[in-house]
């Protein structure tokens, strides 16, 4: 299966969600992440024990569907220079999310 190239510009510079299977030493080791639609949820967050962590950290944000974020371009691209993922209730969120000015 061919891996898609990331479309956005954002990289995960820091992850504060130790419960995630992709987490290691405050860094995300997923191959890439996706961020939700209405809420900036890290859709890649998982507690599954069977993940193959990437050797490199700082994966790209391959898709961000949060159209209300000022860093979102064309409804799917994260154009933030980098993001931080943190805790929100019982899941992980993009803490770099900033609502668009009205």
MOMOWO-V137791 format. One record per run of one state. SS is the DSSP state (H for helix, E for strand, - for the rest). FROM is the first residue (numbers start at 0). TO is the last residue. If there is no record, write none. Layout:
# MOMOWO-V137791
ss->SS from->FROM to->TO
ss->SS from->FROM to->TO
This chain:
# MOMOWO-V137791
ss->- from->0 to->9
ss->E from->10 to->14
ss->- from->15 to->21
ss->E from->22 to->23
ss->- from->24 to->25
ss->E from->26 to->27
ss->- from->28 to->30
ss->E from->31 to->34
ss->- from->35 to->39
ss->E from->40 to->41
ss->- from->42 to->58
ss->E from->59 to->63
ss->- from->64 to->67
ss->E from->68 to->68
ss->- from->69 to->70
ss->E from->71 to->72
ss->- from->73 to->75
ss->E from->76 to->77
ss->- from->78 to->81
ss->E from->82 to->87
ss->- from->88 to->89
ss->E from->90 to->93
ss->- from->94 to->97
ss->E from->98 to->98
ss->- from->99 to->101
